[in-house]
């Protein structure tokens, strides 16, 4: 729930662990056990899901979408998006607009 609510903010496992007074390594292990992926993988996947939703809106520029989901570096966003979807955000937008 915390990731879903705060995905646009800079999220680190260390900060979250500190806020609930647990060791970051311990929180990472527990997170991985219950979610099935690392904290960073989960955050990235959730952000890409949100980006895919936002790409349906042609009025938003790709850099605006990157910023809205928590990525200030557009190049990092492009790389991450392509890793998760197999295509760039622009190509993904063209694909969904042609359907």
C-alpha positions in Angstrom: 0.0 0.0 0.0 2.8 2.4 0.8 4.3 2.0 -2.7 0.9 2.5 -4.3 0.3 5.6 -2.4 3.8 7.2 -2.7 5.1 5.8 -6.0 5.7 9.4 -7.3 8.1 10.2 -4.4 11.7 9.1 -4.1 11.3 5.7 -2.4 14.2 3.9 -0.8 14.0 0.8 1.3 16.4 2.4 3.8 14.1 5.4 4.4 11.0 3.2 4.8 12.9 0.8 7.2 14.1 3.8 9.2 10.5 5.1 9.5 9.3 1.9 11.0 12.4 1.2 13.0 13.6 -2.0 11.4 16.8 -3.0 9.7 16.7 -2.3 5.9 18.2 -5.8 5.1 15.5 -7.4 7.2 12.7 -5.4 5.6 14.1 -6.3 2.2 14.0 -10.0 3.0 10.5 -9.8 4.4 9.3 -7.7 1.4 10.8 -10.2 -1.1 9.3 -13.2 0.8 5.7 -11.7 0.7 5.7 -9.8 -2.5 7.9 -12.2 -4.5 10.3 -9.5 -5.8 12.8 -7.0 -4.5 11.6 -3.7 -3.2 13.2 -1.8 -6.1 11.8 -4.3 -8.7 8.3 -3.8 -7.2 8.6 0.0 -7.3 9.8 0.0 -10.9 7.1 -2.4 -12.0 4.4 -0.4 -10.3 5.7 2.9 -11.8 5.8 1.3 -15.3 2.2 0.2 -14.8 1.2 3.8 -13.9 3.2 5.1 -16.9 1.3 2.8 -19.2 -2.0 4.2 -17.9 -0.8 7.8 -18.3 0.5 7.1 -21.9 -3.1 6.7 -22.9 -3.5 10.5 -22.5 -2.0 12.1 -25.6 -2.0 15.5 -24.0 0.8 14.4 -21.6 4.4 14.5 -22.8 6.6 11.5 -22.0 8.9 13.6 -19.8 5.8 14.8 -17.8 4.8 11.2 -17.3 8.3 10.3 -16.1 8.2 13.1 -13.6 4.6 12.2 -12.5 5.7 8.7 -11.6 8.8 9.6 -9.7 11.6 9.7 -12.3 13.5 13.0 -12.8 15.9 11.4 -15.3 14.1 10.8 -18.6 16.8 8.5 -19.8 16.5 6.3 -16.8 12.7 6.2 -17.3 13.1 5.2 -21.0 15.5 2.4 -20.1 13.3 1.1 -17.3 10.2 1.3 -19.5 11.9 -0.5 -22.3 13.2 -3.2 -20.0 9.7 -3.9 -18.6 7.7 -3.6 -21.9 10.1 -4.3 -24.7 9.5 -0.9 -26.3 10.0 2.8 -25.7 7.2 4.9 -24.2 6.7 6.6 -27.5 6.4 3.2 -29.3 4.0 2.0 -26.7 1.9 5.1 -27.1 1.7 4.5 -30.9 0.8 0.9 -30.3 -2.1 1.7 -28.0 -3.4 4.6 -30.1 -3.6 2.3 -33.2 -5.8 -0.2 -31.4 
